[in-house]
Amino acid sequence: MSKLSLQEQMLKAGLVNEKKLKKAKKGSKKSRVQAREAKAAVEENKAAQLERDKLLNKERDALVLTKEIRAQVKQLLNMNKIDNKHGDIKYNFTDENLVKSLYVEQETRDQLAKGILSIARYEDTYVVIPTIVAKKIAERDTETVIENDVKEEVAAEDDPYADFVVPDDLMW
């Protein structure tokens, strides 16, 4: 058998003419180019879908982390809140430039003034918690804890009233 290509054999047999042969060659090249373009488009779509999936996973993970943090804060507040049901002394504090108040007992009021205890938002109200716990909560959620830091004032060297301490928890 001769080493002629199928196209040459068909041309010799008279089954196709030159025009049809060129058209077939052009069509096969066109289909290869289209196949290559389609494959590139599929790869591009896969890459875009992978990026969207990664973004959605990050958002979902952030949402799960936020829920976990809220649950941890709620658990810390539930376990460490101090009962003030029998409080008869009104303790005023500020929350975002608003003056709020809680009724507490004398011992709780003294500890709040010294910075041993702090106040935190809990659901729709406020609770008194130990400052150590408040710091742990503040690491997780800064919005929950209302700062109750006692600021030590540095006396000036030439202050004539340095020997007189003014209490910051006066009762009127």
DACOR-V98500 format. One record per residue. RES is the residue in one small letter. D_FIRST is the distance of its C-alpha to the first C-alpha in Angstrom with 2 decimals. Layout:
BEGIN
RES|D_FIRST  RES|D_FIRST
END
This chain:
BEGIN
m|0.00  s|3.75  k|6.63  l|8.58  s|11.11  l|11.97  q|14.89  e|13.26  q|10.98  m|14.31  l|16.18  k|14.16  a|14.59  g|18.22  l|18.80  v|20.35  n|22.19  e|22.89  k|26.06  k|24.62  l|21.89  k|24.70  k|26.83  a|24.30  k|23.90  k|27.70  g|28.26  s|26.13  k|28.03  k|31.26  s|30.66  r|30.00  v|33.26  q|35.11  a|33.96  r|35.13  e|38.44  a|38.94  k|38.44  a|40.96  a|43.39  v|43.15  e|43.85  e|46.77  n|48.18  k|47.98  a|49.84  a|52.46  q|52.96  l|53.37  e|56.04  r|57.84  d|57.80  k|59.24  l|61.96  l|62.84  n|63.02  k|65.36  e|67.56  r|67.67  d|68.53  a|71.28  l|72.69  v|72.72  l|74.41  t|77.02  k|77.78  e|78.11  i|80.49  r|82.59  a|82.81  q|83.87  v|86.52  k|87.83  q|88.03  l|89.88  l|92.31  n|92.94  m|93.58  n|95.80  k|97.75  i|101.50  d|103.54  n|105.95  k|107.26  h|110.83  g|110.77  d|113.78  i|113.33  k|111.28  y|108.79  n|107.36  f|104.05  t|101.67  d|98.22  e|96.38  n|99.64  l|101.21  v|104.14  k|103.59  s|105.86  l|105.84  y|108.79  v|108.89  e|111.37  q|113.42  e|111.46  t|108.12  r|109.53  d|110.67  q|107.27  l|105.53  a|107.88  k|107.17  g|103.39  i|103.02  l|101.75  s|99.51  i|98.75  a|95.34  r|94.01  y|93.27  e|91.93  d|94.64  t|97.40  y|98.22  v|98.68  v|100.31  i|98.18  p|98.63  t|97.55  i|95.26  v|93.31  a|93.44  k|91.71  k|88.93  i|88.53  a|88.58  e|85.61  r|83.62  d|85.14  t|87.47  e|88.54  t|90.23  v|92.80  i|95.74  e|96.78  n|100.14  d|100.35  v|103.84  k|104.10  e|106.43  e|108.32  v|108.85  a|112.46  a|113.28  e|115.52  d|118.26  d|118.13  p|121.74  y|120.57  a|118.26  d|120.66  f|120.59  v|117.58  v|116.74  p|115.09  d|112.07  d|112.73  l|116.12  m|117.24  w|119.19
END
